[in-house]
Amino acid sequence: MSFLRHTAILSMALTTTLLLAGRVHAADVSMADGSINFSTPDSWLDIMDTQGDPEVRVFQVPDPSPTGKTSLARITVTVSQAADVNGFNQFRSDATAKAMALTDYKVSAVPPQPNTNLYTARENGAQLNYVEHYWFKNGHAIQLRCVRPAQSQAGAGWKAEFDKGCDAIAARLK
């Protein structure tokens, strides 16, 4: 009986630990040896983290609707060393060229802010909205790329929360 109770307690402790770890996700993020910092909502999933140059972090923003099964709503932050403004401009040009190569790439009718790209493209048959922001900071070229379905069955509230999260990271990276 003692063995069973001990096993049950260990099992519950492990389950609780895994659930708590699953909720922590990626709240505080530090990149480029601590010179780039931002926070994400607890509900976002940290799905990719690369080190080196460039350094990349990708966060999935869960779409609870059926749309989420066919398209991946995500926020990507890419940081690359850039010696000067010319290096930053090359980084941005390369990223823009990759974007233009996406299927059905189309620039948004809304004029973007400086160092920002707004466009739509198709991925796995789904129409997606892209917002890209660029900064040159502390010898680093930074790209924030926010990608969400153009039409999600999750509704306007989910879209607003996604955009709010993207804007919050942009404000912090400025």
N, C-alpha and C positions, 0 to 999 in steps of 0.2 A: 504494500500500500504506500509506503514511504517513497519507494522508487517511482511509482506512478505519479504521485503528487509532485515530486521533485521534477520529473520530466514535464509535467503539465505547466509548472511554474516557469521552467526554462523555455518551453515553447511559447508561452504567453509573453515572456520578456523579449524573446527574439522577434515575435510578431510585432510587438509595440515598437521596438527599435527600428524595424524595417518600415513601419508605417510613418514614424516620425522622420526617418531619413528621407522617405519619399515626399514628405511635405516640405522639407527644408529647401529642396531643389537648388536654387541659385540666387538667393536673396542678395548677397553682397559679392560683387565681382571686381577683381583687380587684374589688370593686364599691363603689359610692357613694364615689367619689374616694379609695379605699383604706381606708375605715373599716370595711368588711366584707371579711373574707378567709377562704378555706377552700381545701381541696385535694380533688381527685377522683382516683380510680384512673386509671391510664394507659389502661386499656381503654375507658373511657367516651368517647363522641364528643360534642364540643361542637357542637350542631346549631343553636343560636339564641342570639343576643346582641343585645339592644336597649339603647340608651343613652337617657338622659333620665329622666323621672319618669312612670311607674315604669321601673326598670331591671330587665331580665329575662335570666336565663341558663338555657338548657335543655340537658340532657345526656341522650343516649340511652345506656341500659345494654344493650348487645347481648345478645339472647337467641338463642343458637345453635340452638335447637330449631325445629321447624316452627311453634310458637306465635309465635315472633318475626316470622314473615311476616304475621301477622294482627293483632298488637297491638304497640304501641310502649311498651316499658318505659322510663321516663324519670324524671329528677329535675329539678325546676324551682325556681330560687331567684328570688323577686321582692322587690325593695327599692323602697320608696316613701317619699318624705319625709312625715313626720308631726310636726306642731308639738308635739303633746302626746298624752296618753293617749286623749283623745277622738278625735283623728285616727287613732290606732292602732286603736281599737275600731271606727271606721267602715270602715277598711281590712279588718279581719277580718270584719265583718258583710257587706260587699260580696262578699268571696271566698266566704263560706259560702253566701250567696244563689245565687251562680253554681254552686256545687257541688250545691246542692239541686235545681237545674234540670236536672241531668244525667239521662239516660235510666236508669230503674230505680234511682235513688238510694236507698240504704238505709244507715242508721247501723249501725255495727258493734255487736255485743252486748258487746264488751269495753269497759269504761268507759275513756275516754281520760284522759290526763294533762291538767293545766291548759293552756290555749292550744293544744290539739291536737284535731284532728278525725280520726276513723277511719270510713271508709265504703266501700261498694262501689257501682259503677255500671257501665253498659254503654257500650262504645265500639266502633263497627264490629262489633257483634254479640258482642264478647268481654266477659266479666265481668272487671272490674279492681278491685284493692284500692288504696285511696287512704289515705295518711297525710299529714296537714298539720300543721305546727308553725308557731307564730307567736311573734315577739318584738318588743319595742319597745326599740331600742338606738341611741344616738347620733343621736337625732332622726329615726330611720327605722323604719318598719314593715317587718318582714321575714316572708316566707312561704317555707317549705320544703315542697314538695309532691313526694311520692314515689309514683309510679304504676307498678304492675306487674300482670301477669296474675294472676288469682286461682288459676288452674291453668296451670302452664307445663310443657311436656314436657322442659324443661331439667333438672328435678329439684330436690330439696331443697337441694343444694349451691349451685346458682345462686340460688335464693330467699334462702338464708342470706347469700350474698355481696352481693346487692342490698340486703337489710335492713341489713347491716353498713355498707355505704357510706352509706346514708341516715342511720343513727345517727351515723356519724363526722362527717358534715356538721352534723347537729343539735348535736352536742357542741361543735363549733367555733363555731357561730353563737350559742350561748347568751350 
